[in-house]
Amino acid sequence: MLILSRKEEESIVIGDEIVIKVVSIDKGSVKLGFEAPPHMLILREELKKAVADENLKASAQNDEIALTSLSQKLKK
């Protein structure tokens, strides 16, 4: 992991297309601005985890429905 110190209004560049800028620093909170191409998805880590968890739940429910349906078909 690369660790950098940045002051307000300073930026970090990733590759040729991504810029992360420190917008403000206030009371232990840092606001960051992101510039990236529209095709790149930028998510907070906790949101990405929540989406992944919901997808797992939905998948498990679909598996249960499929197994129930298959079981019913096999009984016929």
N, CA, C and O atoms as a MOPAC input file, in Angstrom:
PM7 MOZYME 1SCF
protein

 N      0.84400 1    -1.16800 1     0.00000 1
 C      0.00000 1     0.00000 1     0.00000 1
 C      0.89000 1     1.23200 1     0.00000 1
 O      1.83900 1     1.33200 1     0.77800 1
 N      0.57300 1     2.15000 1    -0.87000 1
 C      1.27600 1     3.42900 1    -0.92000 1
 C      0.56000 1     4.40100 1     0.00200 1
 O     -0.66000 1     4.54300 1    -0.07500 1
 N      1.29900 1     5.06700 1     0.86900 1
 C      0.72100 1     6.04700 1     1.78000 1
 C      1.33700 1     7.39800 1     1.46900 1
 O      2.55900 1     7.55200 1     1.48700 1
 N      0.48100 1     8.38500 1     1.18100 1
 C      0.93100 1     9.72700 1     0.83600 1
 C      0.29700 1    10.74600 1     1.76300 1
 O     -0.82000 1    10.55300 1     2.24100 1
 N      1.00800 1    11.81800 1     2.01200 1
 C      0.43300 1    12.95300 1     2.73100 1
 C      0.07600 1    14.01700 1     1.70800 1
 O      0.86700 1    14.30300 1     0.80900 1
 N     -1.08900 1    14.59800 1     1.83300 1
 C     -1.54000 1    15.65400 1     0.92600 1
 C     -2.18300 1    16.74000 1     1.76800 1
 O     -2.79500 1    16.46200 1     2.79900 1
 N     -2.04100 1    17.95600 1     1.32800 1
 C     -2.69600 1    19.09000 1     1.96800 1
 C     -3.93400 1    19.45300 1     1.16600 1
 O     -4.12600 1    18.97500 1     0.04800 1
 N     -4.76900 1    20.30000 1     1.74600 1
 C     -5.96700 1    20.75700 1     1.05600 1
 C     -5.60500 1    21.32700 1    -0.31400 1
 O     -4.62800 1    22.06100 1    -0.45700 1
 N     -6.40200 1    20.97900 1    -1.30400 1
 C     -6.25300 1    21.39100 1    -2.70700 1
 C     -5.13500 1    20.65200 1    -3.45500 1
 O     -4.93200 1    20.90100 1    -4.64300 1
 N     -4.41100 1    19.75500 1    -2.79200 1
 C     -3.41100 1    18.95300 1    -3.47900 1
 C     -4.06500 1    17.68600 1    -4.02700 1
 O     -5.09200 1    17.22600 1    -3.52600 1
 N     -3.44100 1    17.13700 1    -5.06900 1
 C     -4.04000 1    15.99300 1    -5.76500 1
 C     -3.08000 1    14.82600 1    -5.86900 1
 O     -1.87700 1    14.94700 1    -5.63900 1
 N     -3.66000 1    13.69300 1    -6.22600 1
 C     -2.92200 1    12.47900 1    -6.54800 1
 C     -3.42700 1    12.03400 1    -7.91100 1
 O     -4.63400 1    12.04600 1    -8.15700 1
 N     -2.53100 1    11.64700 1    -8.79100 1
 C     -2.90600 1    11.19900 1   -10.12600 1
 C     -2.63200 1     9.69800 1   -10.23400 1
 O     -1.55400 1     9.22200 1    -9.87900 1
 N     -3.63900 1     8.95900 1   -10.73400 1
 C     -3.49300 1     7.52700 1   -10.95200 1
 C     -3.61800 1     7.29000 1   -12.45000 1
 O     -4.66000 1     7.55500 1   -13.05000 1
 N     -2.54000 1     6.78800 1   -13.04500 1
 C     -2.55100 1     6.58700 1   -14.49300 1
 C     -2.72900 1     7.91300 1   -15.21600 1
 O     -2.29100 1     8.95800 1   -14.73600 1
 N     -3.37200 1     7.86100 1   -16.36700 1
 C     -3.59900 1     9.06900 1   -17.15700 1
 C     -5.00800 1     9.62600 1   -16.98600 1
 O     -5.30900 1    10.71500 1   -17.47600 1
 N     -5.88300 1     8.87800 1   -16.28300 1
 C     -7.29000 1     9.25400 1   -16.30100 1
 C     -7.92300 1     9.54700 1   -14.94400 1
 O     -9.05700 1    10.02200 1   -14.89400 1
 N     -7.23400 1     9.28100 1   -13.86500 1
 C     -7.85900 1     9.42700 1   -12.54700 1
 C     -7.09300 1    10.45400 1   -11.71900 1
 O     -5.87000 1    10.39300 1   -11.59300 1
 N     -7.85400 1    11.40600 1   -11.15500 1
 C     -7.27900 1    12.41500 1   -10.26800 1
 C     -8.09400 1    12.41000 1    -8.97700 1
 O     -9.32200 1    12.48500 1    -9.00500 1
 N     -7.40100 1    12.32100 1    -7.86100 1
 C     -8.03600 1    12.39100 1    -6.55100 1
 C     -7.51600 1    13.65800 1    -5.88300 1
 O     -6.30900 1    13.83400 1    -5.71500 1
 N     -8.44200 1    14.53800 1    -5.50300 1
 C     -8.06500 1    15.83400 1    -4.94700 1
 C     -8.60600 1    15.97000 1    -3.52900 1
 O     -9.75900 1    15.62900 1    -3.26200 1
 N     -7.77600 1    16.46600 1    -2.62800 1
 C     -8.21700 1    16.76700 1    -1.27100 1
 C     -8.97800 1    18.09000 1    -1.34800 1
 O     -8.38600 1    19.14400 1    -1.58200 1
 N    -10.28800 1    18.02400 1    -1.14800 1
 C    -11.13400 1    19.20600 1    -1.27800 1
 C    -11.12100 1    20.02200 1     0.00900 1
 O    -10.99400 1    21.24600 1    -0.02200 1
 N    -11.25600 1    19.32700 1     1.14600 1
 C    -11.19500 1    20.03300 1     2.42500 1
 C    -10.82900 1    19.06200 1     3.54700 1
 O    -11.00900 1    17.84900 1     3.44300 1
 N    -10.31000 1    19.65000 1     4.62000 1
 C     -9.97500 1    18.88700 1     5.82700 1
 C    -10.59600 1    19.64300 1     6.98700 1
 O    -10.31800 1    20.82600 1     7.18400 1
 N    -11.45900 1    18.94600 1     7.77500 1
 C    -12.15400 1    19.64100 1     8.84300 1
 C    -12.51200 1    18.67400 1     9.95600 1
 O    -13.17500 1    17.66700 1     9.70400 1
 N    -12.09600 1    18.95100 1    11.16400 1
 C    -12.47700 1    18.18200 1    12.35400 1
 C    -12.33300 1    16.68000 1    12.16600 1
 O    -13.27500 1    15.93600 1    12.43800 1
 N    -11.19100 1    16.22300 1    11.71500 1
 C    -10.93800 1    14.80100 1    11.57700 1
 C    -11.58400 1    14.16300 1    10.36300 1
 O    -11.60000 1    12.93800 1    10.24600 1
 N    -12.11400 1    14.96500 1     9.46200 1
 C    -12.75100 1    14.44500 1     8.25200 1
 C    -12.07400 1    15.03500 1     7.02100 1
 O    -11.73700 1    16.21800 1     6.98200 1
 N    -11.88500 1    14.19500 1     6.03200 1
 C    -11.26600 1    14.63600 1     4.78200 1
 C    -12.28400 1    14.46400 1     3.66500 1
 O    -12.85900 1    13.38600 1     3.51800 1
 N    -12.51500 1    15.49700 1     2.88500 1
 C    -13.39000 1    15.39000 1     1.71300 1
 C    -12.50600 1    15.26900 1     0.48400 1
 O    -11.60700 1    16.08000 1     0.26100 1
 N    -12.78000 1    14.23300 1    -0.31400 1
 C    -12.00600 1    13.96700 1    -1.51500 1
 C    -12.88300 1    14.17900 1    -2.74300 1
 O    -14.08100 1    13.89500 1    -2.72400 1
 N    -12.27800 1    14.67500 1    -3.79600 1
 C    -12.95400 1    14.79000 1    -5.07900 1
 C    -12.29400 1    13.82700 1    -6.05000 1
 O    -11.07500 1    13.65900 1    -6.03800 1
 N    -13.10500 1    13.19300 1    -6.89300 1
 C    -12.59400 1    12.20800 1    -7.83800 1
 C    -12.93700 1    12.63800 1    -9.25600 1
 O    -14.08400 1    12.97100 1    -9.55500 1
 N    -11.94800 1    12.62900 1   -10.11000 1
 C    -12.16400 1    12.84600 1   -11.53500 1
 C    -11.73700 1    11.56800 1   -12.24400 1
 O    -10.58900 1    11.13600 1   -12.13600 1
 N    -12.68200 1    10.96900 1   -12.97200 1
 C    -12.40900 1     9.71700 1   -13.67900 1
 C    -13.35200 1     9.62900 1   -14.86900 1
 O    -14.39400 1    10.28500 1   -14.88500 1
 N    -12.99700 1     8.82400 1   -15.86300 1
 C    -13.89100 1     8.64400 1   -17.00600 1
 C    -15.24200 1     8.07900 1   -16.55700 1
 O    -15.31300 1     7.36300 1   -15.55800 1
 N    -16.30400 1     8.39500 1   -17.28600 1
 C    -17.64700 1     7.95200 1   -16.89700 1
 C    -17.80500 1     6.43400 1   -16.81200 1
 O    -18.65200 1     5.94500 1   -16.06400 1
 N    -17.00800 1     5.68700 1   -17.56100 1
 C    -17.14900 1     4.22600 1   -17.53900 1
 C    -16.56100 1     3.59000 1   -16.28300 1
 O    -16.75100 1     2.39500 1   -16.05600 1
 N    -15.85400 1     4.36000 1   -15.46700 1
 C    -15.25000 1     3.82300 1   -14.24700 1
 C    -16.20600 1     4.01500 1   -13.07800 1
 O    -16.67600 1     5.12400 1   -12.82200 1
 N    -16.48800 1     2.93100 1   -12.37500 1
 C    -17.37200 1     2.96600 1   -11.22200 1
 C    -16.56600 1     3.34000 1    -9.98500 1
 O    -15.53000 1     2.73800 1    -9.70500 1
 N    -17.05000 1     4.33700 1    -9.24700 1
 C    -16.39700 1     4.74200 1    -8.00500 1
 C    -17.41400 1     4.57400 1    -6.88900 1
 O    -18.45800 1     5.22700 1    -6.89300 1
 N    -17.11200 1     3.69500 1    -5.92800 1
 C    -18.01600 1     3.42200 1    -4.81700 1
 C    -17.27200 1     3.50400 1    -3.49600 1
 O    -16.07700 1     3.21900 1    -3.41400 1
 N    -18.01400 1     3.90400 1    -2.45500 1
 C    -17.45100 1     3.78600 1    -1.10600 1
 C    -17.34800 1     2.29700 1    -0.79300 1
 O    -18.17200 1     1.50500 1    -1.25000 1
 N    -16.34700 1     1.92100 1    -0.02300 1
 C    -16.11400 1     0.50800 1     0.28200 1
 C    -17.33300 1    -0.14600 1     0.93800 1
 O    -17.69500 1    -1.27000 1     0.59100 1
 N    -17.96500 1     0.55600 1     1.88500 1
 C    -19.10100 1    -0.04400 1     2.58300 1
 C    -20.29700 1    -0.24700 1     1.64300 1
 O    -21.07000 1    -1.18600 1     1.83100 1
 N    -20.45600 1     0.60900 1     0.64700 1
 C    -21.53500 1     0.43300 1    -0.32100 1
 C    -21.25900 1    -0.77000 1    -1.22500 1
 O    -22.16800 1    -1.54000 1    -1.53600 1
 N    -20.01300 1    -0.92400 1    -1.63800 1
 C    -19.64200 1    -2.07000 1    -2.46300 1
 C    -19.88900 1    -3.37200 1    -1.70300 1
 O    -20.38100 1    -4.34600 1    -2.27200 1
 N    -19.54400 1    -3.38400 1    -0.41100 1
 C    -19.76800 1    -4.58300 1     0.40600 1
 C    -21.26100 1    -4.85800 1     0.56000 1
 O    -21.69000 1    -6.01000 1     0.48300 1
 N    -22.05300 1    -3.81200 1     0.77700 1
 C    -23.50300 1    -3.99500 1     0.93600 1
 C    -24.11700 1    -4.56900 1    -0.33300 1
 O    -24.97700 1    -5.44700 1    -0.25900 1
 N    -23.69300 1    -4.09000 1    -1.49000 1
 C    -24.20400 1    -4.60600 1    -2.76200 1
 C    -23.80200 1    -6.06600 1    -2.93000 1
 O    -24.61700 1    -6.89000 1    -3.34700 1
 N    -22.55200 1    -6.39200 1    -2.61000 1
 C    -22.08700 1    -7.77800 1    -2.72300 1
 C    -22.88300 1    -8.69100 1    -1.78600 1
 O    -23.24700 1    -9.80300 1    -2.17000 1
 N    -23.15500 1    -8.23200 1    -0.56400 1
 C    -23.93600 1    -9.02600 1     0.39100 1
 C    -25.35400 1    -9.26200 1    -0.11800 1
 O    -25.87500 1   -10.37300 1    -0.01500 1
 N    -25.97600 1    -8.22600 1    -0.66500 1
 C    -27.33800 1    -8.36600 1    -1.21100 1
 C    -27.34900 1    -9.33000 1    -2.39700 1
 O    -28.28000 1   -10.12000 1    -2.55200 1
 N    -26.32100 1    -9.26400 1    -3.22300 1
 C    -26.23000 1   -10.18600 1    -4.35800 1
 C    -26.10800 1   -11.63100 1    -3.88200 1
 O    -26.70900 1   -12.53300 1    -4.46600 1
 N    -25.33100 1   -11.85300 1    -2.82100 1
 C    -25.20200 1   -13.20300 1    -2.26300 1
 C    -26.53600 1   -13.70600 1    -1.71900 1
 O    -26.90500 1   -14.86100 1    -1.93000 1
 N    -27.26200 1   -12.82200 1    -1.01200 1
 C    -28.56900 1   -13.21200 1    -0.48200 1
 C    -29.52900 1   -13.56500 1    -1.61200 1
 O    -30.22800 1   -14.57600 1    -1.54800 1
 N    -29.56000 1   -12.72500 1    -2.64900 1
 C    -30.45900 1   -12.96600 1    -3.77900 1
 C    -30.09400 1   -14.27200 1    -4.47900 1
 O    -30.97200 1   -15.03100 1    -4.89000 1
 N    -28.80300 1   -14.52500 1    -4.60800 1
 C    -28.34200 1   -15.75100 1    -5.25100 1
 C    -28.76100 1   -16.97500 1    -4.44000 1
 O    -29.20300 1   -17.97700 1    -5.00100 1
 N    -28.61900 1   -16.88800 1    -3.12600 1
 C    -29.00800 1   -18.00500 1    -2.25500 1
 C    -30.50800 1   -18.25200 1    -2.35100 1
 O    -30.94400 1   -19.40300 1    -2.36800 1
 N    -31.30400 1   -17.18500 1    -2.41300 1
 C    -32.75300 1   -17.33100 1    -2.54800 1
 C    -33.09800 1   -17.96800 1    -3.89100 1
 O    -33.96500 1   -18.83900 1    -3.96700 1
 N    -32.41300 1   -17.53100 1    -4.95000 1
 C    -32.65400 1   -18.11200 1    -6.27400 1
 C    -32.26600 1   -19.58400 1    -6.29200 1
 O    -32.95500 1   -20.39300 1    -6.91200 1
 N    -31.17500 1   -19.94200 1    -5.62300 1
 C    -30.76200 1   -21.34900 1    -5.53900 1
 C    -31.82800 1   -22.17100 1    -4.82600 1
 O    -32.15400 1   -23.27700 1    -5.25700 1
 N    -32.37400 1   -21.63100 1    -3.73500 1
 C    -33.41300 1   -22.33000 1    -2.97100 1
 C    -34.66600 1   -22.52500 1    -3.82100 1
 O    -35.26400 1   -23.60100 1    -3.80800 1
 N    -35.06800 1   -21.48700 1    -4.56100 1
 C    -36.24400 1   -21.58100 1    -5.43700 1
 C    -36.00800 1   -22.62200 1    -6.52400 1
 O    -36.89200 1   -23.42200 1    -6.82900 1
 N    -34.81400 1   -22.60700 1    -7.10700 1
 C    -34.48800 1   -23.56700 1    -8.16800 1
 C    -34.49600 1   -24.99300 1    -7.62800 1
 O    -34.99600 1   -25.90300 1    -8.28800 1
 N    -33.95200 1   -25.19100 1    -6.44600 1
 C    -33.93200 1   -26.53300 1    -5.85500 1
 C    -35.34800 1   -27.01000 1    -5.52700 1
 O    -35.67600 1   -28.17800 1    -5.73400 1
 N    -36.17200 1   -26.11600 1    -5.02100 1
 C    -37.56000 1   -26.47500 1    -4.71300 1
 C    -38.29600 1   -26.85500 1    -5.99800 1
 O    -39.01700 1   -27.85200 1    -6.04000 1
 N    -38.10700 1   -26.05600 1    -7.03500 1
 C    -38.74400 1   -26.32800 1    -8.32300 1
 C    -38.27400 1   -27.66300 1    -8.89600 1
 O    -39.08200 1   -28.45300 1    -9.38400 1
 N    -36.97700 1   -27.91000 1    -8.83400 1
 C    -36.42200 1   -29.18200 1    -9.34200 1
 C    -36.96500 1   -30.35900 1    -8.53600 1
 O    -37.31200 1   -31.39600 1    -9.10000 1
 N    -37.03500 1   -30.19400 1    -7.22600 1
 C    -37.55100 1   -31.25100 1    -6.36900 1
 C    -38.99900 1   -31.57400 1    -6.71600 1
 O    -39.37700 1   -32.74400 1    -6.75100 1
 N    -39.80500 1   -30.56200 1    -6.96900 1
 C    -41.19900 1   -30.76700 1    -7.33200 1
 C    -41.32100 1   -31.46900 1    -8.68600 1
 O    -42.18000 1   -32.33200 1    -8.86600 1
 N    -40.48000 1   -31.10400 1    -9.61400 1
 C    -40.50400 1   -31.73700 1   -10.94200 1
 C    -40.09500 1   -33.20300 1   -10.86400 1
 O    -40.64300 1   -34.04500 1   -11.57600 1
 N    -39.12800 1   -33.50800 1    -9.99400 1
 C    -38.66900 1   -34.88900 1    -9.85900 1
 C    -39.72300 1   -35.77900 1    -9.19300 1
 O    -39.75600 1   -36.98700 1    -9.43300 1
 N    -40.57400 1   -35.19100 1    -8.36700 1
 C    -41.62100 1   -35.95400 1    -7.68700 1
 C    -42.75000 1   -36.35300 1    -8.64100 1
 O    -43.49300 1   -37.29300 1    -8.35900 1
 N    -42.88100 1   -35.65500 1    -9.75200 1
 C    -43.97600 1   -35.92300 1   -10.70700 1
 C    -43.74500 1   -37.17400 1   -11.47800 1
 O    -44.56500 1   -37.54300 1   -12.31800 1

